[in-house]
Amino acid sequence: MLEVPNTKYSPPPGWAAIGAYHSCGYNWATLFYDADKRSIVASDVGGGDYDPSISGRSYSAATFSSKEDSAMTLTMMGAHFPQTLNASTHAYEDATAVLKGIFAKLAPSGGNMVLMADTNTESPQAAAVKPDHHGVNKTNQALATDLGMWHSQADPPAAPLYYGCCFSDGFQWQGDRVVANFGSVTSSEVLFDPAPSWAAGPKSEFHKGMRAMLEYSPRRRAE
């Protein structure tokens, strides 16, 4: 998933985008996928009522089937959650309710799901370390449960949380997450660390990226 408002960018040959150049207000969420290997079964792109207080936050989601095995499907969602520092606004509850409905619509029978999002929601451990990071603080297990993609008291497969937001804040926040309901995360790495010079600026909201490898069968991997 990419949150870069650049209408001049085109994915490389063989790749395609869902939600390309889509914005609700000033927030973007674009999913890129290997079109040579996957076909879209269903998709949903939007925002609007997602967070009307700031003209909306964007999300892009789709269910894909494998061109090698059409029975193998995967539902992926990229999303930019609203700010959740002030718990009284119900921003987290409103956002997760919308996204839970999108997951249910695209995968009514359940199945394999992956969330890639700037959740603007930190873990309880982060709040304990930085008391000023108040508001809504959720574990990956709680987040996945609230989205209807996880139904266990155990932790879901997820990439480790990291401090990637934002440049102007000295990367004090860890709201960016990758969470799945199947397989296992075999490796992950933080990208753009240290932050490149072109990301610098007094009001820069640049996030460090993250790449994770999700093993979902003995012979296949999803990146």
Secondary structure, 3 states (H helix, E strand, C coil): CECCCCCCCCCCCCEEEECCCCEECCEECEEEEECCCEEEEEEEEECHHHCHHHCCCCEEEEEEEECCCCCCEEEEEEEECCCCCCHHHCHHHHHHHHHHHHHHHHCCCCCCEEEEEECCCECHHHHHHCCCCCCCECCHHHHHHHCCCCCCCCCCCECCCCCCECHHHCCCECCEEEEECCCEEEEEEECCCCCCHHHCCCCCCCCCCEEEEEEEECCEEEC
